[in-house]
Every structure is written in structure tokens, then in C-alpha cells.
């Protein structure tokens, strides 16, 4: 896994207003500019912010008539350094004497001995750990960047420790290399060498936070040029344009790895309401398919994603929230609905509800989730006209969606292009810039061989750059109506419509992800390493299929291809599924 630096926004921003040294009324000592001025007026204290926290928490005191040489005490303990910003604002770090559940009077004393006190102005509290890597069930490789998020960590790196486990129940301290990486509300560190799966937590002078279970993953390679595909349990019906998501239920009687299939269409492009799920067994085989609660209305060629504790901060009483976004309805027209249902810990679905409305009717868009944000890119609207818009919405703990926020647009309108996330990068892979009906197998001249990417600002979740970057290397062939997945540090592009798709000449295209976020050169899997070329599998050249990737208990990446249409016989989709 590529190392990624993560940050979050502080809920409170303190703006430090300095002065120019050359002006009268200012002095400079050890690089700190401090205004000076006469004392004598009675000081007063208005606010303490924050009014609770840890040892080393940066506290802003506001009031009136403060002197540049004023002293500050927390109870009986003098604060060693007072930063004078103005006659109305002081900054101090809560002293080492602060203890959990104890309250302290804040007293300001000027050079003339006049003082003002805020009774019980500050209360010591223990560190509160809210999330790790922005999710409920974090994981990562040794050396990968991790962010602890919460409250009351203190603002001094010397006053706290971030702990991992060594796999045997013993604490293992993680290094925080920069002072700026330890703040009252987030701590940035890396998974230390020797760490094993187990609890992680924050330790401070006021106590220990709650712990989160952290899973150590392996950096196993994934080589599409050397894999073999195996056919497994077919879908309940022949299908194209369905959604496919992967979900892990970590514990309980129904624990396991699961694949959910939503909607889809037959060979006449008639959408369905059906939803089914199957368990992924230890060797990669799919178990029998079970029916789940139907969609409120027929949908196909929609976006399908699932928010879980591994990619969002959600209510841990459910396994996840499943979203069906846009798609075509029973009349073949694109829709603007966004449906959501909770996935219960017994694998069943709750009631479907409409949680949002898209900015316009859309089908065949790219969708992904990262750190509690749902991203949508491109797609086609009424008349199959491709779009270039990119939007995001925040996912609430209860699965609700916030308002859509505009992000930097794609370089050109594009549909049938998967949107992927790896680390702090979003990728758009291939697609079609023309107005194309979703069910047809036309090899248009408007198919795309380009790969675009953009970086996420991990303070805000917004895309950093106003324009998307064109990757230096392109796909082997322009392709649309394909799937693209991240597996073992590799992007794997499967199936779709491309020159030679009828004989599966480039069934898989794959490239490694570089440390700078770009992709390496694309290569192709051939012969026995393709579904069509695997002896006895009955594989057909496929497009409009579904695909999921997952990592098994040994840290090895796997891919499952689910159904799809036959390039050579587009009125007869297939139910076939294959796994590696």
C-alpha cells in the first residue's frame, strides 16, 4: 500500500494577529513578537476556549485590559509561557498540573497586581478518540500513515503517545515526527514496525482514550498476467447493468465476506428491482444466492456503493449502508433518485428510503466512497448525453447524505467510466464521450483510452486541483462499459467494449500505482490468464458486468467478475461469475 498523508480540519481556528517589529510599542524576544503597553486598567475575563481539555491544550483567553507581561494561573499553578496577542487576547498551554475531572479557576494578573478570575474556567478531561483513519474499523500496512481523530489530545507532541499493539497484547509506541502532527483534535503517525492486529489508543497525562481495533494488512502483490480464473455459483438471473458491492460482517453468527447485487437488466434492457447476496467462502467460491429486500423501483446502469466501518464513520449497530444512485427506470429513462438501505448484521436489508436527489437524471456514472464522503463523476443524462460534473456528499452516521457539493469537473463529458480511490487519489478510467445507449455493443469512435486523476485534500475531502491530471500512460485500448478495481497496488481493468472485444483480445488491462499517484504502463493478460481463455469455464467476451475486489485473511487480493452482457450476442446477457 502506498504511504498517504492524512489530515483533518480543526473545529476551532485561532487566528494569531502579530505586529510589525519596526513599529513602536512592539518588542521581539527569541523570535516571538510581543506587543507592549502601559498597565493600570482593571483586567476582565470573558471567555476561555476551549473550556475543557488536556495537559498541553492550547487555550485562548479573551477579555479586556490585558498587559503584555500579565501572568496566568490554572488554580494554584502558574503557566510558564503566556503569548500576548492583544489587550483582549492571550494564548496559553494548559499546564502539567491539569488532571482529569478537576476544574480550575483561570486568573489573569497584570504587572501592577490587578487581577481577574474566571471561576472553574477550565476542566481537565481525558482524551476522546472518535475515529482512526476516518472510519470505525481501521486497517493498514506497516509504515502506512494513520490519523487519530477526536478531542482533548492536547496540542504538544511531548505530552502524549499514540499506541499500537505488537500482536501479543503489548503496547507499541508510534512515532510522531513533526510537532504540527500532534494537535488537540488529531494525531498523525505511521504504523510502527512490529505492529500486529489489535487495539490502538491515545495516552495522555489525563488518562487513556478508548481503543479501536486496527487490522494489519499485507502488501501482497497481484499479478493479472499470472492468475487463473475459476467459474463459481452463477447469478440468480442473467443480468447486465447491475450494481455489485463487497461487504464484510466482522463478527457474530452471520460473520463473513458478502457480495450484494442490486437491480440490473435483461437482454431487452428492462430493469429489475431484485437484490441478492452471496457469501464468499474461504477459497473464493461464492455460496448460494439469497434474496434481499427489493428496490423501491426498477433500476439498471446505476451507481452502487456501500458505506461500512472500513470507509466511513457510521453507526456500528449495522454492517453498512447500501446506496443505489440514479440509473435507468422501467421506461429506459435516467433517474435522479438516491436510495439507501441499512445492511443488518444478520445480512438482511432494512427498508429502502430515498435519501437524496441528484442534480440531474443520470445513469452509468462513476461512484466511490472515501472517509465518509460519497463522490460521483460523469455519467449520462436524458438522451444519453454524457456529463462532466463531479459532486460529493457527506455520509452521516445514520447513512443520511448531506447536500451535494460541486468539485472540479472532468476534462470532458464522459460516461461508462469507473471512478476509483486509492490513498488520497481519485482515478477516472476510460469511458465514452459520445451519446451511447447503455445496452448496445457499438464500438464507438468516442471511446476513451485516457486515465485522469486528482488528489484529495484530506483536511476537507475536497479535490485539491482545479483540473484533473492526464496520466502519462494510456490504456492499451480505448474502452467503455468496463469495470476497474484496485487490487494489491494494481488497477485492473476488465472486459468492456474495445477493438477486439469480440474475441477477448484485451480482456484485462492492468497497471501499477506509483508512489506519486500516477500509474505505470498498462499491460494485458493473455491466454489461460483470461476468463475466455481459461479452459472449461464457458467464458464469453463480456461488458456491462459487475466486479468486486477483496483481501482475504492472508492479505492476498482477489477479484470476482459477475454476469454481464455478451459482446457477440448482446440480447442474451449471462449469469456467469468468475473469481481469482
N, C-alpha and C positions, 0 to 999 in steps of 0.2 A: 504493500500500500504506500502511495506517495505521501510524504510528510506534508501536512497542511497546517497553516497557522490560523487559529480561530480567535475571534474577539466578539464581545457583546457591548451593547450600549449601557452606560451607567444611567440609572434612573434620575440621578441628581447631578447637574453640571455646575461646578463652582467656577466662576469667571474671575480670574485674578487680574486686577487693574493696577498696574505699576505706575511709576513716574519716571521722568527723564532725569538722569543724574545731573546733567548740566544746569538744571533749574534750581533756584534757591528753595530751601525747605525740604531737600532730599539728602540722604546720605547713603553710602554704599559700603557694606561690610561683608567680606568673603563672598562677593558675587550677588548678595541679596540687596535689592534696592528697598530702602525703608523711608517712607515719609516721616518728617519730624515736625513738631509744632508745639506750641505752648500748652500747658495743662492748667487745671484750675477749675473747670466746669464740672459739675456733678455728672459722672457717667451713669448710663442706664442700659439694661439688657432687655432686648425684645424677644429674640428667638435664638434657639440652639438647633442646628441642623447638621446631621441627624441628632435626635434627642436620645438615641439609644445606639449601642454598638459594642465594639470590641476594644481591646488594647490596640493602639495604633490607628484607630479610625480617624480620618480627617474630619474635624468638626469646625463648622462655620458659626461664629458668634456675631450677631448683628445687634445694634443698639445705637447709642449716641454718646458723643464726647469722650471717645476713646483716645488715650495717649499712645504715642509710638513706643514708649517704654513701659506700658502697662503690663502687669503680671496677671496670670490666670491660675486659679486653683480648682481642682476637682476634689471637693471635700477638703481634707487636710493636705492634699498632695499638690505640690507646685508643678505646673507644666514647664519643662525645661526650655522650650523654644516657642515663642509667640510671634507669628507673622502678622505684622501690621499692614493691612491693605488700605485702610482709610479711617477716618474718625468714627465710622459707623460699622466697620467690619474687621474682625480678627479671625485668623485661622490657627488652629492648634491640633496636635495629635493627642488623642485620649491617652493618659499616662499608664505606666505599667501597673499602677495600683488598682486599676479597674477590675472588678470581679463580677461574675455572673449573678444576676438578680439583685445587685446592690445599686442604689440610687445615690447620686452625688450632686450637692449644690455647686453651681458654677459661679465663681466670684471673680470679678474684674476689679483690680486695684490700680489706680493711676500713680504717677510719680509723686503727687502731693499727698497720697494716703487716702484720697476719696475712693469709695468702692461701691459696687452694685452687685447684687446676688440674684441668681435665678435658682430658686429652691427646687431641688430634685430635677435639675436641668438635664441630667444625663443618666441613663440607666445602662449598666453592663448586661449584655446578653451573649449567649453562646452563638457560635457560627451556625447559620442555617443553610444547608446545601439543598438547592432546589432541583438542579439538573446537572448532568455530566454530558458534555458534547451536545447539549440542547435536547436531549432525549431522556426517556425513562429507563431504557435498557442499553447502556453504552457498551462499546467494544472497540478494539483497535489493535494494531500490531505493536510490537516492541519498537520504540523510537518514534511512534506517531504522536502528533500533537493532541493534547486533551485540554479542554476548558471546563473548570468547575464554576458553576453559576449559582448565585444565591444572595445572601445578605450577611452582614456583620462578620466578614472575614478580617477586618482591619485593612489599613492601607500601607502597611510596612512589611516588606518581604521578610524582614528579620524576626517578625513576631509570630509566624505561623508555619506550618508544614503540611504539604499535601501528601497523603499516604496512599500507596497501593498495597497489594498483598503479594507475597512470594509464592503463592500456590499451596503453602502448607499452613496457612493461618497466621504467619508472622508479618508484621508491618514492614513496608519498604518505602523509604522516603524518596520522593521525586524532586528533581532539581528545578528550581525556578531561577532562570539565569538573569533576567532583567528586572529591576525594581518596578518598572511600569507593568509587569505581568502579574503583580500581586496587588489587587485593589479590594476595596470593601465589598464589591459585588461580583468580581470574577478573578479567577486564578488560572494562568496559562502555564502548562508544563508539558512534559513528554512522558510517555510510558517508559519507566526505567528498565534497564537490563536486569533480567532475573525475575521480572514480574510474572505472576500467573493469574489465572482467572480467580476472582474473589472480590471482597469488598474494597471500596475506595472511600476516603473521607478527608475532611479538613480538621486539623488540630490547632487550637489557639490557646492563649493563656486563660480564656474564659471557658474552655472545655472542648469537647469533641462533637462534630456535627453528626447527623445521621449518615449512614453509609449507603452507597449504591453498589449493586453487583456489576462488576466490569468483566467482560469476556475478552480474553486474549485470543486474537485470530492469527492465523498463519499466513505468511507471504507465499502461498503455493502458486506455482506458475500454471498457466492454462495455455495449451498449445493446440489450436484448432487443426493444425496440419498433421497432428499425430493421434487424434482421438477417433473413437469408433462409436457410432450411433446404434442404439437398440430401440426397437419398437416396444411400446408398452400399452397399457389399457387405453382404448380409444375413447374419444369424447362420446357423450350420450347421443349426439346427433352430428351429422356432417355440418360444418359451420365455417363461415368466413366473417371477418369484421367484428369478432367478439373481443371482449376485454379479458386479460389474463393477469392475475396478481399472485404474488407469493407471500405467505404469512407463516410465522412461527408462533405457536402457543407454547410457552416455555415450561409450564408446569400444570399439574392436575391430571385428572383422569383422561382428558382429551388432548393432552400434550402431543405435539408433533409438528411436522412441516406440512403445510397445506397449499394447494393451488385452487383458486376460485376463478370460474369462468362466468362472465356476465354477458347476457344478450347474444348478439350475433345474427347472421342472416343465412338463408338458404341460397340455392343457385339462382333463384329469381330475385335476389336481393330483397327478400321480405324479412324484416327484423323480427326478433323474438323477445319475449320477456323473461325467459328462463335463466336461472342462476344455479350452478352446480359446483361442487367441490370434491377434491380427492386428496388423500394423504400420500406424501412422498415417502416411500419406505427407505430402509437403511441403504439398499443397494441402488436406489434411484428409480426403481419401478413405481408406477402410480397404482394406488389401490382402486377399489370400485368407486364410481362416481355416485354422490348423493345429491338430492335436490335440496335447494335452499329457497328462501322467500323470493318470489318473483319480483321483477322490477315493476314499478307503477305503470309503465307504458313500454311498448316495444322500442328497442334501441339496437343499433349496429353502427360500426365505424365511429365509436365514441372513445373518449379517453377513460381509462380505468386506472386508478391508483389506490393504495391502501396506506393509511397513516397508522403506524404502530409505535410501540415504545422504542423502537430502534431508529426511527427517523423523525419523531415528533414527541413533544411533551403532552401526553394525553392521559385521560383517566385510566388508571391501571386496573380498574374493575372489569374492563373489556379487553379483548385481544387486539382490537384495532377498529378503525372506521374505514369502510369501503366507499369509494366515490365513483359514480358514473357520470361523465361530463359530456354534455352535448350529444352528438351522434345524429343519425337519421331516424325518423319515425316511420310509422306504418305507411305513410304516403310517399316516403322517399325523400322528404324534405329535411334539411338540417334543423336542429332544435337548439334552444338556449338554456335548457334545464340542467341543473346540477343536483343529482340525487345522492343521498348518503344513508348508510345503514351501519349500526354497530355490529361487529363480529364478536359474538359472545365466546366465552372461554370453553363452552361445550361445542364449538364450531358452528352453531346455528347463527342465523342473521336475525337482527331485530327488525322493527318496522322501517321501511324506506320513507324518507322525507325529502322534500326539496329544500336544500339549504342555501342555494344561491341561484342567480340568473346571470348567464354570460352577457357580455357587452353586445354580442350579435349571435345569431344562429351559427353553429359551427359543427363540422364533422372532420375526422381524420387529422386532428391536431396532435402536437407533441405535449406530453404531460409528465411531470415528475414532482417529487416531494423531497425537501431538504430542510432539516432543522425547523420543523413546524411551519414551513411555507410551501404552498402549492403553486407551481409555475405552469403556465400554459403558453405555447408558442405556435404561431402559424395556424394551419387548418384551412378548411374551405367553407364558405358561406353559401347563401342562396345562389343557385345556378352553378355550383361547384367552383366558384371564384376563389382562388387562394388569397390568403391574408398574410400580412407581415407583423401583426400585433403580437406583443408579448405582455402578459399580465401575471400578477401574483396575488395571492390572498392568504392571510394568516389563519392557521388551523387552531381553534380553541381546544381546551382540554376535553370538552364535550363533543368534539367533532364539528362544531359550527365553523363557518367560514366568515372572515372579515370582509371588508369592502375590497373590490378589485383595485389594484394599483398598477399604473402603467409603467412598464420597463422599456429599455431601449429596444426599438424594433429590429426585426431581422433585416438583413441586407436587401432582400426582395421577398415578395409574397411567395409562400411555399406551403404545400400540404403534403400529407403522406410521409412526413419526416419525423422520426423518433427524436425525442428530447431526453438526454441523459445527464446524470450528475455523477461526478467523481471528485472527491475532495471539495475544493471551493471553485469548481469549474462546471459550467453547463455546456453541453455539446449538442449541436443540431446536425444530423447525419443524413445527407442525400435529400430525397423528396422530389416533388414535381411542382414547377412554377406555372403550369397550364391548368385550364379548367377541364378536369377529367372526372367522369363518373366513378364512384367508388368500386363498383363490382366488375368493371371491364378489364380485359387484359391487354389493352392497347399499349404498344411500345412508342410512347410519345417522344418527340424531339425536345420536349421541355423537361425531361428528367434531369436530375442534378447529380453531379459527382463530387460536389464540394462538401467540405466539413467546416462548420463555423463553431467558434467557441467564445465564451465570455466569462469573466471572473466574477464571483460573488463577493460583495463587501460583507464580511462576516460580522461587522458591527451592526449592520442594518438588514442584511439579507437582500439588499438591492444589487442589481448588476452594476459593476464598477465602471465599465467603459461605455461611452455613448454609442459606440459601434461595435459590432461583432467582428472578431478576427478570423480571417480566412486561413485555415490550416495550410501549411506549405505543401503537404502531400494530399492528393485527392484519392477518392475511392478508385478501385481498379476499373469499375464501370459505373456510369450513371445508373441510379436505381431508385425506385419508388415502390410503395406498398410492401415494404420490408420490415424487419424488426432489427433493433440494435440494442445490445446489452453490454454491461461491464462485467467481465469475468476474469479474476486473477490479474488485475492490472492491464487487461487487454479489452479493447472494444471489438465485439464480434457482431458483424452484420450478416443476417441470414435471409435467404430467399428473396422475394420481391420480383419486380419486373425490370429486366435489364437485357441487353443484347446477348442472346444465347440462353435466356432463361428457360426456353422450351426443352433444352436438353441438360439443364442444371450445370452449365459450363463454369459458372462462378457462384455456386450455391452459398458459399461463405467467403466473406472478406473480413480480414482482421488486421488490427494494428495495435502496437503497444502504446501506452500512455507515458509520455516523457515527464521528467520532474518539473519542467516549466509549464506544464499543462497542455502543450502541443501533442500531436500524435505522430508516430513514426510512419514509415512506409507501409502501405496496405499489401498484404499477401493473400493468396487464395488457398483454400483446402480443396484437394482433388481426389478422384478415385474412391477408394474404400473409406476415405475420411469425410465423405459426404453422405447425406441421407439417401439420395438417389443411387449412390454407388455402393452402399452397404448391402452386401448380398442377402437376399431373402427378406428385406424389410418392407418391400412393397412401396417404397418412397416414390413420390411424384414431384415434379417441379412446382414449388408452392409459392403463393403470395397471399396477402390479406390474412395471415395466420396470427397466432398468438405465441408469445415466448416469455419465459421467466428464467432467472438465474438464481442460484442459491449457493451457500457454502456449507458443506457437511461438517460433521463433528470433528473431522481430521483437518479442517481448514482448506479442503480442496473445493474449487469452484466447479459447478455443474450447470448445464443448460437443458431446458426442456422446450421442445417445439410442439405446438398444439394446433392441430387442424389446419385450416386454410383452404384456399381455392387452388385448383389445378390449372397451371398456365396453359396446358394443352387442351383442357376441357373445362372452361370456366363456368359452365352451368351445372357442374357437379362437384361442389366442394367435398373435402374428405374429412373423416373424423380421426385420422391417424395422429398419433402422438409418438414422439421420439425423445430419448434422453441420452445425455452423455454423463 
